[in-house]
Amino acid sequence: MNASMLYFGTALGAAAGGAASVAFGFDKLAWIGAVFALLGAASFVSDKPERKD
């Protein structure tokens, strides 16, 4: 499942980047990529394991 999710994420990123470049142009593509990077980092922060005392 890990490899299939990696391929899915790559394909999804390519599709989002292609759509963003058509909609906003190549000069804004880095800012859109930064938003996706922040969303990915936020998903790691929000997925903390629960403490077992």
N, CA, C and O atoms as a GROMACS GRO file, in nm:
protein
  212
    1MET      N    1   0.082  -0.119   0.000
    1MET     CA    2   0.000   0.000   0.000
    1MET      C    3   0.087   0.126   0.000
    1MET      O    4   0.044   0.228  -0.053
    2ASN      N    5   0.205   0.121   0.057
    2ASN     CA    6   0.290   0.240   0.062
    2ASN      C    7   0.329   0.287  -0.077
    2ASN      O    8   0.324   0.407  -0.105
    3ALA      N    9   0.369   0.195  -0.164
    3ALA     CA   10   0.411   0.235  -0.299
    3ALA      C   11   0.293   0.288  -0.379
    3ALA      O   12   0.308   0.384  -0.454
    4SER      N   13   0.176   0.228  -0.363
    4SER     CA   14   0.060   0.276  -0.439
    4SER      C   15   0.019   0.415  -0.393
    4SER      O   16  -0.024   0.496  -0.476
    5MET      N   17   0.031   0.446  -0.264
    5MET     CA   18  -0.001   0.580  -0.216
    5MET      C   19   0.102   0.681  -0.265
    5MET      O   20   0.068   0.796  -0.292
    6LEU      N   21   0.227   0.639  -0.276
    6LEU     CA   22   0.330   0.727  -0.330
    6LEU      C   23   0.300   0.762  -0.476
    6LEU      O   24   0.310   0.878  -0.516
    7TYR      N   25   0.262   0.662  -0.555
    7TYR     CA   26   0.227   0.687  -0.694
    7TYR      C   27   0.101   0.772  -0.705
    7TYR      O   28   0.092   0.860  -0.791
    8PHE      N   29   0.005   0.746  -0.618
    8PHE     CA   30  -0.119   0.825  -0.619
    8PHE      C   31  -0.090   0.970  -0.585
    8PHE      O   32  -0.142   1.061  -0.649
    9GLY      N   33  -0.007   0.993  -0.484
    9GLY     CA   34   0.029   1.129  -0.446
    9GLY      C   35   0.104   1.203  -0.556
    9GLY      O   36   0.082   1.322  -0.578
   10THR      N   37   0.192   1.132  -0.625
   10THR     CA   38   0.265   1.193  -0.736
   10THR      C   39   0.170   1.230  -0.849
   10THR      O   40   0.180   1.339  -0.906
   11ALA      N   41   0.077   1.141  -0.880
   11ALA     CA   42  -0.019   1.169  -0.987
   11ALA      C   43  -0.113   1.284  -0.947
   11ALA      O   44  -0.145   1.369  -1.030
   12LEU      N   45  -0.156   1.284  -0.822
   12LEU     CA   46  -0.244   1.391  -0.776
   12LEU      C   47  -0.172   1.526  -0.776
   12LEU      O   48  -0.230   1.628  -0.813
   13GLY      N   49  -0.044   1.526  -0.736
   13GLY     CA   50   0.033   1.650  -0.739
   13GLY      C   51   0.056   1.700  -0.881
   13GLY      O   52   0.053   1.821  -0.905
   14ALA      N   53   0.079   1.608  -0.974
   14ALA     CA   54   0.097   1.648  -1.113
   14ALA      C   55  -0.032   1.706  -1.171
   14ALA      O   56  -0.028   1.804  -1.246
   15ALA      N   57  -0.144   1.645  -1.137
   15ALA     CA   58  -0.272   1.696  -1.185
   15ALA      C   59  -0.303   1.832  -1.124
   15ALA      O   60  -0.350   1.922  -1.194
   16ALA      N   61  -0.278   1.848  -0.995
   16ALA     CA   62  -0.303   1.977  -0.930
   16ALA      C   63  -0.209   2.085  -0.984
   16ALA      O   64  -0.251   2.199  -1.005
   17GLY      N   65  -0.084   2.049  -1.006
   17GLY     CA   66   0.011   2.145  -1.062
   17GLY      C   67  -0.024   2.186  -1.204
   17GLY      O   68  -0.011   2.303  -1.241
   18GLY      N   69  -0.069   2.090  -1.283
   18GLY     CA   70  -0.112   2.123  -1.420
   18GLY      C   71  -0.233   2.212  -1.422
   18GLY      O   72  -0.240   2.308  -1.499
   19ALA      N   73  -0.330   2.181  -1.337
   19ALA     CA   74  -0.450   2.265  -1.331
   19ALA      C   75  -0.418   2.404  -1.278
   19ALA      O   76  -0.472   2.503  -1.327
   20ALA      N   77  -0.329   2.411  -1.180
   20ALA     CA   78  -0.292   2.541  -1.124
   20ALA      C   79  -0.214   2.625  -1.224
   20ALA      O   80  -0.231   2.746  -1.229
   21SER      N   81  -0.128   2.560  -1.303
   21SER     CA   82  -0.051   2.637  -1.401
   21SER      C   83  -0.141   2.693  -1.511
   21SER      O   84  -0.115   2.802  -1.563
   22VAL      N   85  -0.246   2.620  -1.545
   22VAL     CA   86  -0.340   2.671  -1.645
   22VAL      C   87  -0.423   2.784  -1.586
   22VAL      O   88  -0.447   2.885  -1.652
   23ALA      N   89  -0.468   2.767  -1.462
   23ALA     CA   90  -0.556   2.866  -1.400
   23ALA      C   91  -0.483   2.992  -1.356
   23ALA      O   92  -0.536   3.102  -1.372
   24PHE      N   93  -0.362   2.978  -1.301
   24PHE     CA   94  -0.294   3.092  -1.240
   24PHE      C   95  -0.164   3.132  -1.308
   24PHE      O   96  -0.114   3.241  -1.284
   25GLY      N   97  -0.109   3.046  -1.392
   25GLY     CA   98   0.017   3.075  -1.458
   25GLY      C   99   0.135   3.018  -1.381
   25GLY      O  100   0.124   2.986  -1.263
   26PHE      N  101   0.247   3.006  -1.451
   26PHE     CA  102   0.366   2.945  -1.390
   26PHE      C  103   0.430   3.031  -1.282
   26PHE      O  104   0.499   2.979  -1.195
   27ASP      N  105   0.408   3.161  -1.287
   27ASP     CA  106   0.472   3.247  -1.188
   27ASP      C  107   0.412   3.232  -1.048
   27ASP      O  108   0.478   3.265  -0.950
   28LYS      N  109   0.290   3.182  -1.038
   28LYS     CA  110   0.226   3.161  -0.907
   28LYS      C  111   0.238   3.016  -0.860
   28LYS      O  112   0.190   2.983  -0.751
   29LEU      N  113   0.299   2.930  -0.938
   29LEU     CA  114   0.301   2.786  -0.908
   29LEU      C  115   0.377   2.755  -0.779
   29LEU      O  116   0.338   2.664  -0.706
   30ALA      N  117   0.483   2.828  -0.749
   30ALA     CA  118   0.558   2.803  -0.626
   30ALA      C  119   0.474   2.835  -0.503
   30ALA      O  120   0.484   2.764  -0.402
   31TRP      N  121   0.394   2.939  -0.508
   31TRP     CA  122   0.309   2.974  -0.394
   31TRP      C  123   0.201   2.869  -0.371
   31TRP      O  124   0.167   2.837  -0.257
   32ILE      N  125   0.149   2.816  -0.478
   32ILE     CA  126   0.048   2.710  -0.466
   32ILE      C  127   0.113   2.584  -0.410
   32ILE      O  128   0.052   2.514  -0.329
   33GLY      N  129   0.234   2.554  -0.452
   33GLY     CA  130   0.306   2.440  -0.397
   33GLY      C  131   0.336   2.458  -0.249
   33GLY      O  132   0.334   2.361  -0.173
   34ALA      N  133   0.363   2.580  -0.207
   34ALA     CA  134   0.387   2.607  -0.065
   34ALA      C  135   0.262   2.581   0.018
   34ALA      O  136   0.272   2.532   0.131
   35VAL      N  137   0.146   2.612  -0.036
   35VAL     CA  138   0.021   2.583   0.035
   35VAL      C  139   0.006   2.433   0.055
   35VAL      O  140  -0.032   2.389   0.163
   36PHE      N  141   0.034   2.354  -0.048
   36PHE     CA  142   0.024   2.209  -0.036
   36PHE      C  143   0.126   2.155   0.064
   36PHE      O  144   0.097   2.061   0.138
   37ALA      N  145   0.245   2.212   0.067
   37ALA     CA  146   0.346   2.169   0.163
   37ALA      C  147   0.303   2.200   0.306
   37ALA      O  148   0.323   2.118   0.395
   38LEU      N  149   0.243   2.315   0.328
   38LEU     CA  150   0.193   2.349   0.461
   38LEU      C  151   0.078   2.259   0.502
   38LEU      O  152   0.068   2.219   0.618
   39LEU      N  153  -0.009   2.225   0.408
   39LEU     CA  154  -0.118   2.132   0.439
   39LEU      C  155  -0.063   1.994   0.475
   39LEU      O  156  -0.115   1.928   0.565
   40GLY      N  157   0.040   1.951   0.406
   40GLY     CA  158   0.102   1.823   0.439
   40GLY      C  159   0.166   1.824   0.576
   40GLY      O  160   0.154   1.727   0.651
   41ALA      N  161   0.234   1.933   0.609
   41ALA     CA  162   0.295   1.944   0.742
   41ALA      C  163   0.189   1.950   0.850
   41ALA      O  164   0.207   1.893   0.958
   42ALA      N  165   0.079   2.018   0.823
   42ALA     CA  166  -0.030   2.025   0.922
   42ALA      C  167  -0.093   1.889   0.944
   42ALA      O  168  -0.140   1.860   1.055
   43SER      N  169  -0.095   1.805   0.842
   43SER     CA  170  -0.153   1.672   0.861
   43SER      C  171  -0.066   1.587   0.952
   43SER      O  172  -0.118   1.502   1.024
   44PHE      N  173   0.065   1.608   0.951
   44PHE     CA  174   0.153   1.536   1.044
   44PHE      C  175   0.134   1.586   1.187
   44PHE      O  176   0.134   1.506   1.281
   45VAL      N  177   0.119   1.714   1.204
   45VAL     CA  178   0.103   1.772   1.337
   45VAL      C  179  -0.029   1.727   1.398
   45VAL      O  180  -0.036   1.698   1.518
   46SER      N  181  -0.134   1.722   1.319
   46SER     CA  182  -0.266   1.687   1.371
   46SER      C  183  -0.281   1.537   1.395
   46SER      O  184  -0.381   1.495   1.455
   47ASP      N  185  -0.187   1.457   1.352
   47ASP     CA  186  -0.198   1.311   1.363
   47ASP      C  187  -0.103   1.258   1.471
   47ASP      O  188  -0.038   1.156   1.452
   48LYS      N  189  -0.097   1.328   1.584
   48LYS     CA  190  -0.011   1.283   1.693
   48LYS      C  191  -0.074   1.162   1.762
   48LYS      O  192  -0.196   1.158   1.781
   49PRO      N  193   0.007   1.065   1.801
   49PRO     CA  194  -0.051   0.952   1.874
   49PRO      C  195  -0.093   0.993   2.014
   49PRO      O  196  -0.036   1.085   2.073
   50GLU      N  197  -0.192   0.924   2.066
   50GLU     CA  198  -0.240   0.954   2.200
   50GLU      C  199  -0.143   0.903   2.304
   50GLU      O  200  -0.081   0.798   2.287
   51ARG      N  201  -0.130   0.978   2.413
   51ARG     CA  202  -0.044   0.934   2.523
   51ARG      C  203  -0.116   0.829   2.606
   51ARG      O  204  -0.234   0.843   2.638
   52LYS      N  205  -0.044   0.727   2.641
   52LYS     CA  206  -0.099   0.623   2.727
   52LYS      C  207  -0.027   0.630   2.860
   52LYS      O  208   0.091   0.596   2.870
   53ASP      N  209  -0.097   0.672   2.961
   53ASP     CA  210  -0.036   0.683   3.094
   53ASP      C  211  -0.067   0.563   3.180
   53ASP      O  212  -0.024   0.556   3.294
   0.00000   0.00000   0.00000
